[in-house]
Amino acid sequence: MSTQALTYLFVGLSFALYIGIAIWSRAKSTSDFYIAGKGVNPIANGMATAADWMSAASFISMAGLIAFMGKDGSVYLMGWTGGYVLLALLLAPYLRKFGQFTVPDFIGTRYYSKAARLVAVVCLIFVSFTYVAGQMRGVGIVFSRFLEVDINVGVIIGMAIVFFYAVLGGMKGITYTQVAQYCVLIFAYLVPAIFISILMTGNPVPQLGFGDTLVDSSTYLLDKLDQVTTELGFLAYTESSKSTIDIFCITAALMFGTAGLPHVIVRFFTVPTVQDARKSAGYALIFIALLYTTAPAVGAFARMNFIDSIQDTQYSSSPSWFKNWEGIGLIAWNDKNNDGIIHYSVGNTFEDNRPQFIDATGDHGQRLTSNTSDTSNQNEVYIDKDIMVLANPEIAKLPGWVIALVAAGGLAAALSTAAGLLLVISSSISHDLLKKTFKPNISEKQELFYARCAAAVAIVIAGLFGIFPPGFVAQVVAFAFGLAAATIFPALFLGIFSKSMNKEGAIAGMVTGLVFTSSYIIYYKFLNPAFDNASFWIGSISPEGIGFIGMLMNFFIAIIISRFYPKPPKVVSDMVTLIRQP
C-alpha cells in the first residue's frame, strides 16, 4: 500500500471516529454544551486536557523551534510545561469549586462587575482567535502536503469536521473526541521518535537517546550537532544567544500566560468534584510529559538528519522529501553561486520571514523567491520550522505507515485545540455577553441556540484565518501569552487568594497590564520592527517576555488601587472563603 493511500486511510478512519463520537455524545443542555454536564471521569478528562493543551504548536512547532534555536528553544519547553503546573496547582481546583461555566463568569462574579467581565471577554476572545489562526495553519500544512489537496481546501475540510463535533456535541462531544485525539497524536509523536532514536543512537528511549552516543561511534549526538552547526557558521546547538534576564522573562511570561489560557482552564469545570479536578490535573501532567520530554530529542534528531540529508547535495539528486515540501512553499533553494549544489549555512535572510515566491524556476529547476538576487550571504536554503516534525519521518526514511500516522497525529493536535478554543469563544459570547450582560432573560434553549450560532460564526472566522493568514501571525503569538499573563492570571490569582481585592483594583490592574503589554509589543513588532533587538529593548527584555513585567505591574496597581476603595461585599468574601476550603 502506498504512503498516499495509507495517509488517506489513517486520516479517514480518525475523522470517522471523531464524527461518531460527536453523534454519540450530542449536547442536550447548556450544561452539556459548556461543561459536559460535569460528568467526565478524571482519567478521560486528563487525556482530553492533554489533547487540548498539546495543540499544533506543541505537536508541530515546538520541536521545530528547538531544532533551529537549540538551547534558546528551551524557553518554550519550560514555559509551556511550567504554565500547566501553575494552572493545576494554583487555579484549577478553586475554579472548579466555584462551579460556573467560564473564566469571565468567575471574574464577573468575583469582582461583582460587568466591566471586569467584559475586559476578560475581550482578552479571551483575542487570545483564542490568535491560537485558532495557528491551528488552522497547521491543518492546512498537513492537508496540502500529505493529502495533496489545495491548502484552502484542506482548511475547509478541517472547518467542516470541527463544525460538526463542536456545534453538535459542545464540550461533551469535544471532551470525548479529544480523548481519541490524544491517543492518536501521542502514538503518532512517539512512534517516529522511537524509530529515529534507534537508527541514530541504538537507544529505543528518545529521552535517553538524546544524550547518547551515535551508532558505531563514540561521539555523543549533541557533541556532533554542536560541531556540525558551528562549522556551518551557526551558534553551537547547546549554547544560548539570549541574555539571562530575557530567558527568565520569556519563560515566566509563557508560564503565567499559559496558566491563564481559557480553553485549558474550562476543562477542569467538566469533572464531578474538586477532588476529581485535582486527579485529572495529575493525570494530564503524566499524559503531557510523554510528549514534552520527547520534544528536545525530536528537535535534535530532526536538525541532524536535515543537515546530513541536504548539505552539499546536487539539487538534481536531492531527496524526494525536499522537493515535496518545496512544492508547497515551505522549503526554498536559491542557487546563488550557480553550481547546482545545495548550501545550507548561517545568514539565512528568510529565517524569520517567509519569502514571497514567484512563478518561475531557476536553471536547475529550483523554486525561486522574489529576493533571489540577494547575495549578501551564502546561505541558499529557506526552511519553515513548522515542517520539521512532519518531515522528520520522511527525512529519516521511515516506513510509509509511520509518515501516514504523523499526518493523522498533526491533524488530531490541531483540531483538538481548535475545537476547545472555538468553544471558549462561543461560551464567552452566548453566556457572558448575552445571558449575563445584554439578554439576561433568555431561556436555556435560546442560550444553547446562540451558543451554537456563535460557534458556527467563530469556525468561519477561524477558517478565514487559515485561508487568508495575516502576515503577522507569528508576531501576534507574543500578544497571546503576554496579554494572558498581564491581564487574566493576576485577576484569577488575586480573586482566589485575596479577600480584600475589590473590583476597582482588579479592573485597574487588568487595564494597566493590557495597555502596557500591548503598547510594548505593538511598538517593537509592528511600528518599529527595526528596533526589535536587545540594543533598544527596555532592560534587555524582548516583546516575547514583556508580559511578565506587565503581570507584575498588574499586581502592583491592583493592590495599590484596592486600598483606596471599599472592600468587597460580604457575600463575595464568603464566596472566596468557600472556594478555598478543602
N, C-alpha and C positions, 0 to 999 in steps of 0.2 A: 504494500500500500504506500502511495507517495506521501511525502510530507504535507503537501497541499490537501490531499484527501483526509489525512489524519487530523489536520487542523480544523477542517470543516466538521469532522465527526466530533471532536472533543468540544469545540465551541457550541455546536448544535445541541449536543447532549446536555451541556451545562445550562444553556438557555432554556431548554425544555424543563429541566429540573427547577429552575428559578420560577418559571411561569406556573408549573404545577403546584409549587409551594404557595404562591400568591393566591391561587384559586382555593386551595385547601384552607388558608388562614385569612380569609376575607374579613376586613373590619366591619363590624356591625354597629358600633357606637363610637362616640368621641374618645372614650377611654381606650378602646381597641386601637383607634387611629393614632392617638397621641402617645400612649404609653403601654400598648399591648395588653391592656386590662390588668396590669401589674401581676401577671401570672407566669412570667418566664423563669424557668429553672436557672439557678446560678451558673451551672456549667455551660448551659446553652447561651446564657447572657454573656459569659466570659468569652466564648467564641465569637458571638455577634459583636461585642465590644472590640475585640481584636481586629475583626474584619473592618469595622467602622473606622478604627484608628489607623490601620495599615492601608492607606489609600494608594493611588498611583504614585504619590510622592515617595512612600516607603518602598513599594514593590519595584517601581520602575526607576525613580530618580535618585534615591538615596545612595545606592551602591555606585551609580554613575557619577555622582558628585564626589564620593570618596575616591573613586578610581582616578579622577583627574585632579582633585585638590589634595590628595594624600592626607597627611596629618591634619591639615586645616579643615578637612571634611568631617572630622570627629565632632565638631560643634553640633552638627545635625543629629548625630547618633546620641550624644549626651543630652542635648536639649530636648529632643522628642521623647526619649526614654524617661528622663528625669521629670518631664512635664506630666507624664502619665502617673508617676509615683506621687507627685504633689496632688494631683487630682484625686487619686484613690484614697490618700490619707487625710487630706485637709478639707475636701469639698463633698465628695460623692455621698458618704453615709448621711451627712447632715441635710443635704439637699433632698435625698430620698425620704428622710423623715419629715421634711416639710410637706411632701406628698402632693405637690401640684404638677402641672403639665410641662412647664417651660422655664428657662432661666429668667427671661424678662418677668415671668409671673412671680418668681421669688423676689426679684429686685423691686418690682412694683409694690408687692405686698409688704415686704420687709421695710421699705422706706416710705410706705404709705403715700405714694406719689405717682401720678400718671406721667409726669415729666421724666422721672427716673426710668419708668417702664419704656417710654418712647426712645430715650437715649440708648437703652440697652437693645431695643429692637433694631434701631438704625445700625449700631455696631455689629450685631449678629448677622443681619442681612448682608452687610458689606463683606464681612469675613467669609460668610458661607458662599456667596457668589464668586469670591476670589478663588476659593477652593474648587468650586464646581468647574470653573474655567480650566483648571489643571486636570481635573478628572476627564472632562470631555476631550481634551487634547490627547490624553493617554489612550482613550477609546479609539480616537481617530488614527493614532500611530499604529496600534495593534491591527486594526482592520485593514488599513492601507497596505501594510507590509505583508501580513500573514494570510489574509483572505483575498488580497489582490483586488480590492474594490476601491473606488474613489474615496478619499478621506472624508468628504462631506457625506457620502452615502453611509460610511461607517458610523459617523456621529449620529445620523438619523436612526440607524438601526439600534444603536445604544440608547437613544432617547426613547424609542418605542418600548424596549424591554423595561427600562426604569419606569416609564409611564405606567406600564401595565401593573407591575407589582407594588409601586409606591402609591399610586392613586387608588387601586383596588384594595390592597391589603393594609395600607398605612403602616404604623410602627409594628403591628402584629405580623403583617406579611414581610416587612423588611427584616425583622428580627430573625425569623426562621430561614429566610433567604440568605441572610448574612452568615448563618451557621454553615450552610452549604458552601458559600463563597469562601469562608475561612478554610475549610477543608481543601478546596480546590487550590487556593492561592498558596497555602503553606506547602502543600505537596509539590506544586509547580516551582516553588522557590528552592526547596531543599534538594530535590532530585538532581537537577543540573549542578548544584553546588557540590554535592557528594561525588558525582561523576568526575567533575573537573579537579576536585581535591585529590582524588585517587590518581588521575592521569598526571598531575603536576608534582605531587609530593608523595604519593603512595599511601596517604593517610585518609581513611574514609570519613573522618570527622572534620568538616571545613574549619571549625573554630580552632582546631589543633593544627590542621594543615597550614593555616595562615602563618604560623610561627615555626614551621618545619622546614627541613631541607628539601631541595628539589630532587626528583627521581634521578638515580645514577649520578649524584653529585653530593659533595659535602657543603655546598653553598646554600645558605638559607634563602628562602623565597624573597623576604624583604631586603636582604643584602643585595641580591641580584637586581631587584627592582630599583633600589637606590642607585646602583651602578649604571643601569641602563638609562634611567631618567636623567641623571647628571651628565652622561655622555651626550645626550640629545640636547642639553642646554637647559633642562628644566631644574627646578629645585628638587633636591633629594626627596623621595616619596615620604620618608619618615621625619622630615623637617617641616617646620612651620614658618610661614611668612608673616603671620598676623601678630600684633602686639598682645601681650598677656591681658591687658585691660579690655581689649576688643574681644578676645576669645571669651573672657568671662562674661562680658555684657551680652554678646550674641547668644551664648549658651543660656544665660539667665532669661533673656527675652523669649527664647524658644520654649524654655521650661514653663515660665509663668504664662506665656501666651497660649501654649497648648493646654495648660490646666484650665484655661478659661474658654476653650472651644465648646460651643453648644452641642454639636452633634454627638460628642462623646459623653458629655455630662448627662444628657437626656437618657442615655442607655441605662443609667442607674435608677431611673424612675420606673423601670419596667418589671422589677422583681417584687415578690410579695412583701418582704420585710427589710428593715435596716440591716439585720444580720446577713440576709441574702445579698444585699448590696456590697457588704464587705467581702463576702465569699466570692462574688463574681469579680470583684476587683482583683483578688488574689489569683483566681483562675486566668483572668485576662492577662495579668503580668506574665504568667508562665507561657501562655499562647503567643504573646507578643515577643517574648525573649527568644523563641525559636527562630524568628526572622531577624531580629535586631542583632543578635550575637553572630549571625551568619553574614550579615551585610558587609563588614570590613573584609572578610575573606573573599566574598564575591567581587568586591571592588578591586582588590589586589590581583586576583586571578584574571579579571577582565582586562586590566591595564597591561599586564604582562603578555597575555595572549594577543591583544590588539597590536602591540608593538612588534612582537615576533611575526605576526601574520602579514603585515603590510610593509614594514620598513625595508627600503631599498629593493622593492619588488617591481618588476616591469608591469606597467598598467595593463598591457595586453594579456598578461598571465596572472593578474590579480585574482584573489579568491572570489567565488560567486557571491558570498555574503556582502562583500564590499560594493559590488555593482548593484545588488538588490536594494541595499539601503540608499545608495546613490540615486537610484531611480525614483525614490520618493522625496529626495531633497534633504535627507538627514545626514548624508556624508557628501563631501565635495572634494575634488582634487584639481588644483591649478598647476599645470606643468610650467613653472616659472623659468626653468633653465632649458626647457625643450629637449630633455634627454629621455623622456618616456618612462622615467623611474619615479616611484612614489617616495617623497622625502618628508618625513614627519619629524619636526624639531621645535625648538622654542620660538616664540614670537608669532603665535597664531593670531592674526588680526581678526579672525572670526570666533575666537574663543568664547566671548560673551555675547556677541550679537550675530544672530543667524543671517547669513548672506542672502542677497537677492539674486535669484537665478535668472538667466536669460535663455531664450530659446535657441541655443546653439551648442555645438560640441567642439572640442579642441582637436588638434592634429592627431591625437592618439585616441579620440573617441570619448574623452572625459567630459563630464558635465561642467559647464562654465558658470561663473558668477560675475556679477556686474563689476567687481573690482579685481578682475584677473590681471590687470596691468600693474597692480601693486607689487613692487619688487623691494620694498623696504626691509623684508626679511625673507629667509629662505624656506620657511615652512610652507608646505603645499597642501596640507590636509585640513579640512574642516570636519569635525565630528560632533554631532549633537549628543550631549551627555545622557539624554534620556533613552538612548537606544542600547546602552551597554548591557543592561540585564537581559533585554530581549534578544540582542545579537549574540550574547555570550555562548549559548549552546551551538550556534552556527559556527562561530569563530573556533570553538574547541572541537568541531566536527563530531558532535554527539548525534545519536540516532534521531530519525525524523520524529518519532513519537515524543521525544523529550522537547523538541522545538515546538510541537503542537501543544504540549502540556503548558509550556511557558506562555504561549499566546492566550490560552484559556485562563491561566492564572492572572495575567496582566489585566484582562477584561474583568475578572472577578474583583480584583483590588479596586479598579477604577469605578465599577458600577456599584459596589457595596458602599463606598464612601459618598458617591454622588447621591444615592438614594437617601442616606442619612442626612446629608446637608439639605437636600430638597425638602425633606420632611420638617426640618427645623425652620426653613423659610416659610413653609406652608402653615405650620402651627403658630409662628410669630404673627403672621398676617391674620389668620382666622380667629385665633384665640386671644392674642394680646392686643391687636389693633381693633378688631371688630367686637368680639364678645366682651372684652374687659375695658374697652375705651369708647368706641364710637357707636356700637349697637348692642348694648347690654341686655336687651330684651329678646334677642333671637333665641329660638328653640335649639335643642341639641341636634335635631335633624337638620336645621338650617345651618348650624355651625359646621356640621360634618360636610354638608354640601359645599360651603365656602372653603373649607379646608382642602377638599378635592380639587376645586376650581383653582385655588392658589397653587397647589402642587402642579397642576397641569400648566399654568402660566409660567411657573418657575422652571419647569422642564424645557419649555420652548425657549426661554431666555438662555438657559444653560446650553442648549443646542446651538443657539446663535453664537455664543462664546466659542464653541468648538469649531463652528464653520467659519466664523469671521473673528479669529482670536485677536484681541487688541495687542498692539506691538509691545505694550509694557507689562504683559502678564508676569514675566519673570521678575520685574521690578516690584510689582504690586504684592508679591509674596511677603516682602518686608512689611507692607501695610498690615497684612492679615495678622501676623504674630505680634507686631508692635502695638496695634490697636487693641487686640485681645488682652495683652499684658497690661497696657496702660489704662484700660477702661474697665473691663469686665472682672478680671481677677481681684483687684482691690475691693470692688463693690461686694463681691461674693464673700471674700475672706472677712472683711470688717462686719458684714451683715451677720455672719455666723458667730464671730468671736468677740464682738464689741457691742454690749448692750447700749452704750451711750451714743453710738453713731446714729446721727439723725439724717433726714432727707437732704437738708441744706449742705451738710458736709459731703455726703455721697455724691450728689449732683455736681457740686463744685469740683470734687476730685476727678470724676469721670470727664467733665468738660475740660479741665486742665490737662489731663493725660491725653485726651483726644486732640486738642489744639496743638500742644507741644509736639507730640509724636508725629502727627500728620504734617505739620509745618516743616519739621526737620527732614522727613523723608521726601516730601514734595520738592523742597529746595534742592537737595542733592541729587535726587533721582530724575526729576523732571525739568526743573527750572535751570539748574546749573550743573549738569552731569559732568562737565569738565573739572569741577571742583570735588568730585566724588572720589577722594583719596585721602589718606591719613594726614597729608600736609594741611588740609583745610578743615577736617572734622574737629568738632569740639572735644577736647580731651582725648583725641585719637579714637573716638568711638564712632563706628560706622553706622549708617542708617539701619542696617540689619540688627544692630544691638541697642539702638536708642530707645526701643520700647521699654527696656529695663529702667532707664533713667526716667522715662515718662511714668512708669509704675511707681517709682519712689516719690516723684512729685505728686502723684495722685494720693498716695498715703499721707504725705505731709500736709497737703492742702485740705484734705478731707478731715484730718484730725484737728487742725487749727480752726477751720471754719465751724466745725461742730461745737466748739467751745463757746461760740457767741450766740448760739440759738438754743431753744428749749430742748430738753431730752425727748426721746421718742415717747409716744403714749404707752401707758402701762400694758395694753394688750400686745404691743409689739415686743416689749422687753420680756413679757411672759412667753411669747412665741419663741424668742431666742433661747430662753431657759429650757423650753420643752425640746427643741430640736437638738440641744446639746446634751440632754440626758441620755445615758447608755440605753 
